[in-house]
Amino acid sequence: MAETTLHIAGRRYDIRCRDGEEAHLAHLASLIEEKAKAAQQGAPGMTEVRSLLFAALIGVLTTVQAY
């Protein structure tokens, strides 16, 4: 089992994952971070939790629309 650290919305998350998944998780974290920043810029003053919720929703909608 591997360990990696993800940085999302200014927070550090130490997590465990399967060996070899570290780069993939870092990539996913960067996508979430990008969407969270976009949500924050679109609605200044939004709480961290709400911006992460919107980031997740935007990511899911983008994926669903691709199919």
C-alpha positions, 0 to 999 in steps of 0.5 A: 500500500502506498501513501501520498499527499494531496493538496486541495483548496489549501488543505493537505490530505495524507491518504493511502492508495494502491501502489502505482495510483499516486500519480493518478490521484494527484491528477484528480486532485489537480482537476478538483482544485481547478474546478474549486478555484473556478467556483470561488471566482464565480461566487466570491465569498463562497465557503470552502465546503460549498466550493468543493461541492460545486467543483464535484458537481461541475466535474460530474456534469462535465463527465456525464455530458461527454457521454 
